[in-house]
Amino acid sequence: MKENLSTNQALCRLAAGLAILTFAGAKLSRQPNSIFSLAMVCCGALKTAEGILRYCPLISIRKRKLHTHQQPADTINPS
């Protein structure tokens, strides 16, 4: 797993993830059966993990798809 986030991006994701986790945790303590709060906890945990590891799977997938759809430079177009 190769790092694909810069330090600034990682810090922003870490801060956003912790803020989302704090908000969702507070909301979850008031309404324990809220599905929205559980989803927010999952999103916050994902963003926090991305910030700590400096790896985003969506960026990796996007870069991989861009490389597979590009034509090789040595291909000759007959038209």
GROMACS elastic network, one bead per residue, 0.5 to 0.9 nm:
[ bonds ]
;  ai    aj funct       b0    kb
    1     4     6  0.89806   500
    1    55     6  0.75782   500
    2    54     6  0.86150   500
    2    55     6  0.70665   500
    3     6     6  0.81918   500
    3    53     6  0.73758   500
    3    54     6  0.53519   500
    3    56     6  0.80810   500
    4    54     6  0.63973   500
    4    55     6  0.52922   500
    4    56     6  0.66834   500
    4    57     6  0.88938   500
    4    59     6  0.74014   500
    4    60     6  0.72976   500
    5     8     6  0.80456   500
    5     9     6  0.58966   500
    5    10     6  0.60621   500
    5    50     6  0.86265   500
    5    51     6  0.82502   500
    5    53     6  0.89204   500
    5    54     6  0.51199   500
    5    55     6  0.58963   500
    5    56     6  0.70661   500
    5    59     6  0.86742   500
    6     9     6  0.52315   500
    6    10     6  0.61292   500
    6    11     6  0.86514   500
    6    54     6  0.72207   500
    7    10     6  0.50677   500
    7    11     6  0.61616   500
    7    12     6  0.86329   500
    7    51     6  0.86741   500
    7    54     6  0.76202   500
    8    11     6  0.51694   500
    8    12     6  0.61994   500
    8    13     6  0.86223   500
    9    12     6  0.51446   500
    9    13     6  0.61524   500
    9    14     6  0.85211   500
    9    51     6  0.75030   500
    9    54     6  0.81518   500
   10    13     6  0.51469   500
   10    14     6  0.60356   500
   10    15     6  0.85854   500
   10    48     6  0.87735   500
   10    50     6  0.69834   500
   10    52     6  0.68787   500
   10    53     6  0.80670   500
   10    54     6  0.55189   500
   10    55     6  0.82964   500
   11    14     6  0.50159   500
   11    15     6  0.60958   500
   11    16     6  0.84776   500
   11    51     6  0.60300   500
   11    52     6  0.82056   500
   11    54     6  0.89149   500
   12    15     6  0.51950   500
   12    16     6  0.60214   500
   12    17     6  0.83745   500
   12    51     6  0.73963   500
   13    16     6  0.50706   500
   13    17     6  0.58211   500
   13    18     6  0.84497   500
   13    47     6  0.54873   500
   13    48     6  0.62530   500
   13    49     6  0.85740   500
   13    50     6  0.68033   500
   13    52     6  0.85642   500
   14    17     6  0.51123   500
   14    18     6  0.61561   500
   14    19     6  0.85625   500
   14    44     6  0.88946   500
   14    47     6  0.62945   500
   14    49     6  0.74461   500
   14    50     6  0.72718   500
   14    52     6  0.66506   500
   15    18     6  0.52543   500
   15    19     6  0.61543   500
   15    20     6  0.86321   500
   15    47     6  0.86620   500
   15    48     6  0.74570   500
   15    51     6  0.81443   500
   16    19     6  0.50786   500
   16    20     6  0.61086   500
   16    21     6  0.85213   500
   16    44     6  0.74100   500
   16    47     6  0.70610   500
   16    48     6  0.74817   500
   17    20     6  0.51287   500
   17    21     6  0.60817   500
   17    22     6  0.85702   500
   17    41     6  0.89393   500
   17    43     6  0.74322   500
   17    45     6  0.62284   500
   17    46     6  0.72439   500
   17    49     6  0.81332   500
   17    50     6  0.87858   500
   17    51     6  0.80308   500
   18    22     6  0.60852   500
   18    23     6  0.85897   500
   18    44     6  0.63878   500
   18    45     6  0.77019   500
   18    47     6  0.80713   500
   18    48     6  0.62210   500
   19    22     6  0.51081   500
   19    23     6  0.61858   500
   19    24     6  0.85290   500
   19    44     6  0.75634   500
   20    23     6  0.51363   500
   20    24     6  0.59600   500
   20    25     6  0.83147   500
   20    40     6  0.67173   500
   20    41     6  0.70352   500
   20    43     6  0.76410   500
   20    45     6  0.83311   500
   20    47     6  0.88035   500
   21    24     6  0.51563   500
   21    25     6  0.58239   500
   21    26     6  0.84711   500
   21    40     6  0.70822   500
   21    41     6  0.53229   500
   21    42     6  0.82182   500
   21    43     6  0.80714   500
   21    45     6  0.67233   500
   21    48     6  0.86307   500
   22    25     6  0.51318   500
   22    26     6  0.61874   500
   22    27     6  0.86094   500
   22    41     6  0.84839   500
   22    44     6  0.85533   500
   23    26     6  0.53015   500
   23    27     6  0.62468   500
   23    28     6  0.85309   500
   23    37     6  0.86297   500
   23    40     6  0.84259   500
   23    41     6  0.85946   500
   24    27     6  0.50254   500
   24    28     6  0.58557   500
   24    29     6  0.85054   500
   24    36     6  0.85014   500
   24    37     6  0.51512   500
   24    38     6  0.73349   500
   24    39     6  0.85597   500
   24    40     6  0.57161   500
   24    41     6  0.56205   500
   24    44     6  0.81902   500
   25    29     6  0.61391   500
   25    30     6  0.88060   500
   25    37     6  0.73793   500
   25    38     6  0.85820   500
   25    40     6  0.87208   500
   25    41     6  0.69759   500
   26    29     6  0.52288   500
   26    30     6  0.67037   500
   26    31     6  0.88526   500
   26    37     6  0.89509   500
   27    30     6  0.53138   500
   27    31     6  0.61496   500
   27    32     6  0.80353   500
   27    34     6  0.83694   500
   27    37     6  0.64136   500
   28    33     6  0.75313   500
   28    34     6  0.66763   500
   28    36     6  0.89168   500
   28    37     6  0.56018   500
   28    38     6  0.73254   500
   28    41     6  0.88451   500
   29    32     6  0.57413   500
   31    34     6  0.56907   500
   31    37     6  0.82589   500
   32    35     6  0.86652   500
   32    37     6  0.83287   500
   32    38     6  0.88803   500
   33    36     6  0.89811   500
   33    37     6  0.83744   500
   33    38     6  0.84749   500
   34    37     6  0.54119   500
   34    38     6  0.66327   500
   34    39     6  0.89028   500
   35    38     6  0.50862   500
   35    39     6  0.62165   500
   35    40     6  0.86132   500
   36    39     6  0.51129   500
   36    40     6  0.61865   500
   36    41     6  0.86800   500
   37    41     6  0.61730   500
   37    42     6  0.86848   500
   38    41     6  0.50527   500
   38    42     6  0.63693   500
   38    43     6  0.87414   500
   39    42     6  0.51079   500
   39    43     6  0.62625   500
   39    44     6  0.86005   500
   40    44     6  0.59747   500
   40    45     6  0.84156   500
   41    44     6  0.50881   500
   41    45     6  0.60291   500
   41    46     6  0.85322   500
   42    45     6  0.51091   500
   42    46     6  0.61448   500
   42    47     6  0.87112   500
   43    46     6  0.50741   500
   43    47     6  0.62572   500
   43    48     6  0.85770   500
   44    47     6  0.51928   500
   44    48     6  0.60775   500
   44    49     6  0.85518   500
   45    48     6  0.50587   500
   45    49     6  0.60848   500
   45    50     6  0.85599   500
   46    49     6  0.51657   500
   46    50     6  0.61712   500
   46    51     6  0.86672   500
   47    50     6  0.50289   500
   47    51     6  0.62077   500
   47    52     6  0.86931   500
   47    56     6  0.88182   500
   48    51     6  0.51262   500
   48    52     6  0.62596   500
   48    53     6  0.86439   500
   49    52     6  0.50992   500
   49    53     6  0.59935   500
   49    54     6  0.80544   500
   49    55     6  0.83676   500
   50    53     6  0.52867   500
   50    54     6  0.54365   500
   50    55     6  0.53339   500
   50    56     6  0.57005   500
   50    57     6  0.85581   500
   51    54     6  0.51086   500
   51    55     6  0.72879   500
   51    56     6  0.84708   500
   52    55     6  0.81460   500
   53    56     6  0.84094   500
   55    59     6  0.82799   500
   55    60     6  0.81949   500
   56    59     6  0.55124   500
   56    60     6  0.64963   500
   56    61     6  0.89354   500
   57    60     6  0.50112   500
   57    61     6  0.62106   500
   57    62     6  0.86270   500
   58    61     6  0.50906   500
   58    62     6  0.61108   500
   58    63     6  0.85923   500
   59    62     6  0.50617   500
   59    63     6  0.61252   500
   59    64     6  0.85203   500
   60    63     6  0.52462   500
   60    64     6  0.61545   500
   60    65     6  0.86918   500
   61    64     6  0.50680   500
   61    65     6  0.61833   500
   61    66     6  0.86371   500
   62    65     6  0.51985   500
   62    66     6  0.62181   500
   62    67     6  0.87447   500
   63    66     6  0.51179   500
   63    67     6  0.63092   500
   63    68     6  0.87960   500
   64    67     6  0.52678   500
   64    68     6  0.63930   500
   64    69     6  0.88777   500
   65    68     6  0.51791   500
   65    69     6  0.62554   500
   65    70     6  0.87952   500
   66    69     6  0.53950   500
   66    70     6  0.64199   500
   67    70     6  0.55886   500
   67    71     6  0.87160   500
   68    71     6  0.81170   500
   70    73     6  0.87999   500
   71    74     6  0.85354   500
   71    75     6  0.72274   500
   72    75     6  0.57306   500
   73    76     6  0.82618   500
